[in-house]
Amino acid sequence: MKNILILSPYPEGVAAGQRLKYEQYYSDWEKNGYLLRKSSFFDMGTWNILWNKGNLLKKIFGTFLGYLRRLRDLSKLKDCDIVYIFMWATPIGFPFYEWIIHKSGKKIIYDFDDAVFASPDYFSIMNIIKGDYKSKYLIKNAHQIILSSPFNLSYCKNKNLLGSVKYIPCSLDLKRFTQKTEPFKKVPTLGWTGTFSSKPYLDSIKPMLYELKKHIEYKIIFITNFDYELPGLDLEVIRWSEKNEVLDLHRIDIGLYPLTKSPWSLGKGGLKTLQYMAAGIPTISTDFGTVQDFITNQKNGFLVNTQEDWINAVLKITSDSALRKNMISSARQTVEEGYSVSSNKIKYLDIFKNLSKI
C-alpha cells in the first residue's frame, strides 16, 4: 500500500491538532515511498474567519464549498489504498459520506483527539448540529484507530469491529521547540496557550489568578485565537501564529494547563503541557487525564487539584531556582524520550505496513 488519501478538517499547517500529530510526519512518509493526496474540508479563507464572531454567510458558503470538495475527493478513492481521516471527513449530519468510503473497500485510519463520543465541556450550537454519529461510525468501522489519549483505548477497543486501536501521543519536533535561554524574570510571566474550545478550562482558574495577586506580582500572557479579559490583572493576549509560536512561548516563565475533570477532558493528550516542557518552561497542570502519564509531581512539573495547590506551585517555582533547573532538565528529557517526533515516527510506518497485510 503506497497511496494515502488524507482527509482533514482544516488546511495544512494551521491547526495544532493536525500539525503536532500527523502532519509533521508527511516528509518521513514520503521518504518511505508513500504518495500522499491531501484534502482539507475548509479552505484557508474560511479558516481565517471560522472562530471569529460574525461572517455567518461566509461561513455557510465555506461549508458548502467544503462539501463540494469532499464530493470531488470521492473520485480519488480509486487511486488510493488507505484513507486517513482526522476527526471527521464531513462535519454535519449522518455518516453517509463515511459509509461510502467504508463501502469502497479502502483501508480506513481514523485519527482523533478529544473524547469525540462524549459531551464537550463547552456549549456550542454546532456541537448539537454535528452530533456524534460520524465519529461513532468511524470508531466502529475503521481498520485502524489512532488516539491521542490512553483513556480512550478501552472504549474504542470495545466498539471497533474491523481492526486495532493504538495510542500515539502528540509529538514535538525538538529542533523547532528549542529551550528558552532568557533568565527567569523577577516579576514572572504566567502563560497559557489554547483555542476558544479550551476557554472553560481557562475560566476555571480565574479565581486563582486573582487570589495569587495577593501573594506575588506577576504578568500573564495568553496565546489564543480569541479575546479574553482579566480586569485588574496585567494581561497580554497574543494571537497565535505558527511563525512566532516558539518565540511567544519563550516569553512565558511558568506554563499553566488547567482542566475540568470530565469525560471530555480525558480525551486530551496534554499537548500544551508538552510544549511547555520542551521549551524549558516549568509547568503546572491539573492532576487529571493524560498528563498523569508523563508528569511526576515536583520532578518534571506540578500536578495540582485545589486553588491552594495552584498558588503553592507558583510560589515554589518562583522562589526555588534549584527546583526550576532540575524540573526544566527532567521535563525536556521526558519529551525527548517519549514525546518527540524522532521517538514516535516509526509507529505510523508500522501501521501502514500492517494494513497491507489485512
N, C-alpha and C positions, 0 to 999 in steps of 0.2 A: 504494500500500500504506500503510494508516494504522493497522492494528490489530496490535499486537505482544503475543504471549504470552511472558512471561519466566519460565523455569523455573530456579530457583536452589536450591542445596543448603540454604542457611541463611536465617533471617529477615532482612528488610531492616535495614540499619544496624548490624550487629554483626560481620560477618566482613570483615577488611581486604581480602581478595582481591576481594570484591564492592563494598565501599564505595568503595575507591580505584581501582576500574576503571570499571565502567559505571553503578553506582547513582547516582553524583554527577551524571550527565548526564540523569537522568529528567526534571527540570523543563525542561531545554532541549528534549528530545524532545517533551514535551507542548506546549510553546510553538510547536513547529513542526508541530503538528496530529496527532501520533501518540497513539492511545489505548493505554494500557499496562494489561495484565492480568498481575499479578504473583503468583507462587506459589512458596513455598519448600517443600522436601521435609520438613525438620524444623521443628517449631514452636518457640516461644521456650522452653517448658518443657523440651523435650528438649535444645535448645542449651545451656541453663544447666547441664546435668549431663553433656553429651556427652564432655567431655575430662577429667572428674574420675574418680577411681577409684571402683569400686563402682556401685551402682544399675543392675545388669545388666538386671533385669526391666523397669525403667522405660525403659531404652534400647531394649530389644527392642520394647516396646509403642509407643514413639515412632517406631520404624522402621516398624512395622505401620501406624500412623496415616499415616505418610508415603506408603506405597503406596496407601492408600485415597484420600489427597489427589490422588495422581497419576491414579488412575482417574477421579476427578471432573474433573480437568483435561482429560481426553480429550474431554469434552463441549464444551470451549471451542474446540477446533480449528476447528470450522465457522465461527466468528466471527472468526478471526484470519487475517492474511496472512503473518506471519512468526512463527516460533518461535525465541526466543533462549534457548539453553541454555548455562549456565555450568558448566563442569567435568563435570557429569553430570545426567541427568534422574532416574534411579533408581540407587542405589549398588551393588546386588549382582546378580551373575549375568550371563546373556547379554543382548544388546541387543534383546530382544523389544519393549520399550516404545519404544525409539528407532526400531525398524523400523516400528512403527505410525505414528509421526509422519512418518517418511520416506514411507511409502506414502499418507499423507493428501494428498500433493502440496503441502504448505505449504513455503515457503522456510525453510530452517534456517540459523541463525547459530550456530556453535559457538565459544565463547569459553573459553579456558583458560590457566592459568598452570602452572608446573612442566612438566617433560617427562613428561606423563602416560603416554606409551608406553614409558618407561624404568623401571628398577627404582628405587624410592625409596631414599634414604640412611638411612632408619630402618626398623627391623623392626616390623611390626605384623601381627597375625593377620588384621586386617581387610583389609590390602592383598592378602593371599593369597586371601581370600574374594571380594573385589571383582574382582580381576583387571584386565586392561586391554582386555577385549572391547568395552566400550561406547565408550571413548574412540577406539579404532581404527576402530570402525564409524562414529562421527560424523566423524572426520577424513576418512574415505573418502567419505561421502555428504552432508556439509554443503554448502550453496551458498556460504557464506562462513565462513572460519575467521579468528578474531582471536587473535593471540598476544601475550604479554607479553614475549617474548624473541626477538630476531632469530635465535638459534641453532636455533630450531625451524622456521624457514621452509623450508629445503630438504627436510626430512623430509616436511612436510605437503604441499608442492607436488608431491612425487613420489607421494604416496598419494591425494591428493584427485582425485575423478573429475568433480565437477559444477561447481565454482565457482572462487573465488580465495582467496588467503591474504594476510592483511595484519598487519603488526606495528604495534600501537598500544601505546605504553608506559604503564605505570602513571602516573597524573597526580594532582596535588595542587591543591586549592583554596587559593591563596596568600592569600586573605582570611582563611582559617581557620588555615593553617600560617604563623603570623607568626614573625618572627625574635625570639629571646630578647634581652632587654635587660640581664639580670643579668651582671655582670662575670665574667670567667674566675677561678675560685677558686684561692687559694694552694695548697690541697690539692684537686686536680682530681677531678671525678667522671667516671669512665668508665661508659658506658651501652650497653645493648643492648635491643632490643625484638623480640619474636617469640613464636611459639606453640610448643606441645610438639613439633610435627613438625620444628622447627628446632633442637631440643636437641642433636643430634650436632654441629652447627656450633659451638655454644657450648662443648661439651665439648672441641673441638679446640684451643681457646686457653686451657684451664685451666692447663697448664704455664707458658704465657707470663705469665699473670696472677700466678702465684706468683714467677716469676723477676723480674718487673717490681718487685715489692715490695722487692727488694734495691737498687733504684736510686732510687725516689721513694716518698713517701707518697701514697696516693690512696684514694678511695672508689669503690664500684661500685653502680650501680642497674640492675636487670633489670626490664623491664616485660613481664610474661608472663601466661599463664593456667595456670601450673604452679609448683610449689615447686622451689627449687634451693638448694644449699648449697655454700659455699666456706670450709671451716673455716680459721680464722686470718686471713681477709680481712674487711674492712669492707664487707659486702654487704647491700643492702636490696632485697627483692623486692616489686614493686608489681603488684597485679592490674590488668590493662588495663581501662580504661573509656573509652568514647567521650567522655563529658563532660570527663574530665581528661586526655585523650590529649595535647594540645598542652602543657598546663601541666606534665605529667610529663616530657615531652621537654625542656622548658626547664630542668629540673634537671640535665641532662647537660652536661658540658663537652666531652667527646670521645666521638663515636659509633663503635661497633665493628660491623663487618659481616664476620664470618668465614664462610667456605665451605669445604667439601671439594671437591676438584677431581674432579667426577664428571659423568656424563651428566645425572643428575637436576638437579644444580646449574645446568647450562647453561640449564635452562628457567626459572630465576628471573629476575624483572625488576628486581631491585635496589631494591625499594620502600623498604625500611628505610633504605637509604643516601640515597635521595631525600628522605625525611622529615627526616633529619639535616641535609641540605644546605639544605632550605627553611627549617628552623628556626634557622639560624645556628649550627650545631654542627659544628666541624671533624671530618672523617670519615676513618676508616681502614678499608679494605676489602681482603679477599683479592683478589689480582690474577688474576681469573678470571671469565669469563662476561660478562653484560650490562653490568656496571659499567664494563667497559673502553670501552664506547661513550660514556660521559658523564663519566668521571673522568680527568683528566690529572694524572699523578702530581706532587704537590707544588705544583700550581696551584689546583685546587679540591677536593683531597682527597689521601689517600695510598693507593697500591696496594702491597701487601706480599705476600711469599711466606714468608719464614722467621720463626722466633721472634725472631731478632735484628732483622729488619725491623720487626716489630710494636713492639718495645721502642724502637728508634731513632725511629720515627714518633711515639710518645707523648712521648718526651723532646724532640723538636724542637717539637712543638706546645706543650708546657708552657713551654718556655724562650724561644720566639721570638714576641713579641707582634705584630710586623710581619707575619710569615708567617701567623699566625692571622687577622689582619684582612683580608689580601688573599685568603686562602683562603675565608673566610666570604662575602666580597663576590662572588667569582668563582663560588662554588657556588650562591648564590642566583640569580645571573644565568643559570646553566646551566638551573636548574629553570624559571625564568620563560620562557625562550626555547623549550624543547622538551618540558618535562615538567609543564606546568601545565594545568589544566582549560581555560583560555581558548585555549591553543595546540593542543589536541587535539580539542575538541568537534566541529568540522566533519567530522572523519574518520568519525565514526559516522553522521552525517546523510548523507554521501556514499554510505556502504554501503547505507543504506536506499533511497536514490534509485536506486542501480544495480540493486538486487534487483528493483525494479519493472519493469526493462527486460528481465529474463530471461524 
